[in-house]
Amino acid sequence: MANQALRSEDHAANRIEDGAARIVIVGGGTAGWMTAALLSHSLTTQECVITVVDDGAGGIGVGEATIPSIVQLVRTLGGDEAEFMRACDATWKLGIQFCNWKNEGHTTWHPFGQCGAVLDERDLFSYWLADQQRPYHSYSVNWAAALAGKSPHARNSLSPISATGSYAFHLNAAQLVEWLKKRALANGTLVVHQRVERVEANGEGQVASVRLRDGHQVSGDLFVDCSGFDGVLMRTCAQQKWVDSDAQLLCDKAVTLRLPATNVKPPFTTATALSAGWAWEIPLMTRRGVGYVYSSQFVSDEDAVEELKVNVGPSENTVAIEPQFLTMQVGRHAQAWIGNVVAIGLSAGFVEPLESSGLHLIQTAIERLLQYLPTPNTTEKAQDALRTQYNAEAAKQYDEVRDFVQLHYLVSERDEPFWKAARETLQSAALQHRLRLYKEIGMLDVLQSSAFPDASYYYLLAGNGWLPKRPAALSLSVEREQLQIVLQAILDQNQSALRQLPLHEEMLQHVHATGAAKAS
């Protein structure tokens, strides 16, 4: 290992003579290797030398649910989707089903993609309010496909779902790391298999190098902290300040189990409300990941495990399975980029995975870093401007995702102590304004493109019976008969699309059974 560290450092030094910047990524989990893969794909080895310091610790890796941005990640990195799915034990995901959130027996949906159609540059919701004969989500082709157990891909042509990339995956997080690592290494990324023992600063207060357990150093110009909740680099930054979100989100722990795969794998994630939080179920090809995100104020670890097992249902396999626990630091750094240190992943911030936003926050942070990455000729004032803009966008995205997750608790009518407390949590000024606007005319303020779109809020709010006082005036100008014709046309188009889609299970078997299989 010592020799490998030396070789990596010497190799980097040779390239630096050619004017390449040195980017050091501390942490070899999903955040670290996704950062390495995207940076090495976008930047040449003449521009920078990327080194990942990976101590091999890994993560829990019980299964990960994603949102549609990951489709673009796969396409960007040049991966064949079928090959990606086989490498990551993946199934498709068309949205999320929420069970028992409003009350016992009530189900709501958050399907991906646009609901129905955009009319006069407005979301269908504005017009749906004038004709509520069916639930809002029932006009979503993703919802119809999820309910019917369909694949997002047609066999010989592009479906409306695949054409817009409005689908995602359930995948094995540990196997995703290997998929990303393979691409990063192929693009010239260096790796040092050592643990960081000390972070060393230069005379200007910035990080100069990290000293490894074997005594060697890895020097760099820009350091990316992907060390998870440890925040190995961020905790050395004098300006770092952690902003807690526990006033908005009460859940601070999670317990997970790995169970055998089901015979039929639904093309959606399930989130079921329990006494002190919620349980997820993520169907992979060879197993399923389940877990319970809960508040330790309202349930003990032991009772949480038992409640999760009851939710899973009777199974001889759950008895012998060892649960894994995670303590969650809910919040974010006030600044994710300080000096020459950028935090990405859990070291930057964490919001509970209710809307599968974890990998999305990592991916968009890397894309944002690429956008604002300084060059060797960038002046210090210009670098300050780049960091300021990066931090503003990162903070706004996190806060908007956090507020959207919190909204799931606010619409609940469950009467357990946890749920009552969750409804009384502090709301940000932005969320309060958003809800006031929605409650009056069913419209939302301008949302970040990197967070969740208008339709996501409409699915959640309308699905739980939160409707505005009146539709916006412009949508009332459409004649009722004409509107009904348009709504019926949307349903007919969705049914036509469904007929072209094979069953999810059938397409999964096709993709996973042969290396030659290729999704449309």
Helices and strands as residue ranges (DSSP letters): H 2-16, E 21-26, H 30-42, E 48-53, E 64-65, H 69-76, H 81-87, E 91-93, E 95-99, E 107-111, H 124-128, G 136-139, H 141-147, H 160-164, E 168-171, H 173-186, E 190-192, E 196-201, E 207-212, E 217-219, E 222-225, G 228-230, G 234-236, E 242-244, E 253-260, E 269-274, E 277-283, E 287-294, H 301-312, H 316-320, E 324-327, E 331-333, E 337-338, E 341-343, G 345-347, E 349-350, G 353-355, H 358-372, H 380-410, H 417-423, H 429-441, H 454-463, G 473-477, H 480-499, H 504-513
